[in-house]
Amino acid sequence: MVGYDPQADGRNISSSEVAVAGSVSGLVTRVMISPLDVIKIRFQLQIERLSRSDPSAKYHGILQAARQILLEEGPTAFWKGHIPAQLLSIGYGAVQFLSFELLTELVHRASKYDARDFSVHFVCGGLSASTATLAVHPVDVLRTRFAAQGEPKVYKTLRDAVVTMYRTEGPLVFYKGLNPTLIAIFPYAGFQFSFYNALKHVHEWVMPAEGRKNENLKNLLCGSGAGVISKALTYPLDLFKKRLQVGGFEQARASFGQVRSYKGLVDCARQVLREEGPRGFFKGLSPSLLKAALSTGFVFFWYELFCNLFHHMKKADS
């Protein structure tokens, strides 16, 4: 069970074990979905239409983009920015799941609300993700810069990126895109946790008794469904965040096509609408939904798996 459950069968998981389970789930999942993440970011940053009919468009489809990146940059390009991405996943997973467990337990002990309610999971999920975002946002900016750059590389190493960005753009560069990130992450994570719980209840209701025995498959399927729903409902803000995070990084984007500068979230939304139309808000949606299905499904799958492992280890020792 993700979150505090007063009716749980005595599952005794410490805060450190919750943090470890969250970190490992993020780490393993990041390795698996990194190629989709790189393609999604490239799509989100492309000004031109994602269409074969636009001769100036560098990318126009998932398979075409994968072939293009592989041909021009080699297989390692699909893991560009992997070190900051892993730091992001490990830190984010630990803070998010630990905060969620603590917040849902606080709701149970300090209020009349049921800690398992959809609304409670939505609010606690949003707050826990916002906390995690504040903790790791600088790493997210680094990850986006690495994934966005082509060849030749502007940043050779993580240390080089940190020093160069700080010297040329100042300390606030590490919080570029924070406003749309926080605005988007609260409902996105809130929907993730609440729909994950709701879909598990639907699974129990729909599946016959013999089909309910495979808990791991249920966690994977419900997590994937929650990820797709959440991403579809909040996607435009994710695109704005990526556009703002690469501000001041135009020289590394020249080989990919047109570049733009944005003064902030509202200006970004206006320019995208004016130049790219309403469909511009959903550039990269296909790989993003696929990534959301895989990443959210596997994050919840691995998290529940490791929590259950810790629980069984404690039972065996007692």
Secondary structure, DSSP 8 states (H G I E B T S, - for coil): --S--TTSSS----HHHHHHHHHHHHHHHHHHHHHHHHHHHHHHH--S-SSTT-TT-S--SHHHHHHHHHHHH-GGGGGTTHHHHHHHHHHHHHHHHHHHHHHHHHHHHHSSS-TTSHHHHHHHHHHHHHHHHHHHHHHHHHHHHHHH--SS-S--SHHHHHHHHHHHH-GGGGGTTHHHHHHHHHHHHHHHHHHHHHHHHHHHHHS-GGGGS-HHHHHHHHHHHHHHHHHHHHHHHHHHHHHHHTTT-GGGTGGGS-----SSHHHHHHHHHHHH-GGGGGTTHHHHHHHHHHHHHHHHHHHHHHHHHHHHHHHHH-
